[in-house]
């Protein structure tokens, strides 16, 4: 990609998109196209067609998606499959029609079967049933992979699909009603520490930054204790504080720092093409997507203890086994990515420390 190439980053305000913009700018790319949802609704086919006709981007990073945790995925099943299919269909089709040189589609490792052999290789796609709680989202992402493959094979486009593992990092979502496990644990354990220390200033700053069900720092202490308890940060009559964690704590999860993910994506766009994703001479070209991850995992319980140790929380964890665990193991095989020339840099211990500093910076400056 030339430094002045017109590059469209769809979803630039999210965890993934913001990391992509930061990486591209750091590498000297000066002609980035971005649009907020208010400026361009990617589910609107007419609006997307008009945008591509007017701007004519040369390269596209498709990081826009409707995302959420277990509860959101399982509750808003129709919303997740419909919105993601519409976004993908519109952006990929217009990229083809307007001669985009290369497109990178970002999916998720939830595309793999619920009981997938470990580590998860690209070839395991569509070999068994999916995890039920996020099946609609996963099916949309699988459709995105097949959309890119099919346009490449029929029309000769250069659209590459990458499947990042669980991401965390700057601009993550800390909303306890919708967030993923790692940012939720960071926030809950932070609040637990503040509560055990009687640090109501920190609690008030936190709730002013991101109210929980409308409860902000200006609420009464009783209201704040009640909403914290509802979301699993509980103070007993004796003053001891516990933090609830959904499930048994036994599921294994792999986590990738979002800025590492962005670096991998830009590396692929700069150095690799669709033809690099499969073996020459294959009669059936499939599973061309690329896993992006660390190839290492950690249990939810271990992750919680790591965050607890870093934050300095002294209370207990209560594992709510009435809540779903989700898939028990989700570790990616990153052999394909490593063979293409890229490897992660940030390990989970360093990432947790950086994540907490980012969260504190938000709270201090709110």
Secondary structure as GFF3:
##gff-version 3
##sequence-region A 1 366
A	DSSP	beta_strand	7	10	.	.	.	ID=ss1
A	DSSP	alpha_helix	15	26	.	.	.	ID=ss2
A	DSSP	beta_strand	32	33	.	.	.	ID=ss3
A	DSSP	alpha_helix	45	55	.	.	.	ID=ss4
A	DSSP	beta_strand	59	62	.	.	.	ID=ss5
A	DSSP	alpha_helix	70	75	.	.	.	ID=ss6
A	DSSP	alpha_helix	77	97	.	.	.	ID=ss7
A	DSSP	beta_strand	102	106	.	.	.	ID=ss8
A	DSSP	three_ten_helix	109	111	.	.	.	ID=ss9
A	DSSP	three_ten_helix	122	124	.	.	.	ID=ss10
A	DSSP	three_ten_helix	132	134	.	.	.	ID=ss11
A	DSSP	alpha_helix	135	155	.	.	.	ID=ss12
A	DSSP	beta_strand	159	164	.	.	.	ID=ss13
A	DSSP	beta_strand	166	168	.	.	.	ID=ss14
A	DSSP	alpha_helix	181	196	.	.	.	ID=ss15
A	DSSP	alpha_helix	200	209	.	.	.	ID=ss16
A	DSSP	alpha_helix	221	230	.	.	.	ID=ss17
A	DSSP	beta_strand	233	235	.	.	.	ID=ss18
A	DSSP	beta_strand	241	246	.	.	.	ID=ss19
A	DSSP	beta_strand	252	253	.	.	.	ID=ss20
A	DSSP	beta_strand	255	257	.	.	.	ID=ss21
A	DSSP	alpha_helix	258	271	.	.	.	ID=ss22
A	DSSP	three_ten_helix	274	277	.	.	.	ID=ss23
A	DSSP	beta_strand	290	292	.	.	.	ID=ss24
A	DSSP	beta_strand	298	299	.	.	.	ID=ss25
A	DSSP	alpha_helix	300	311	.	.	.	ID=ss26
A	DSSP	beta_strand	316	320	.	.	.	ID=ss27
A	DSSP	beta_strand	329	330	.	.	.	ID=ss28
A	DSSP	alpha_helix	335	340	.	.	.	ID=ss29
A	DSSP	alpha_helix	348	365	.	.	.	ID=ss30
###
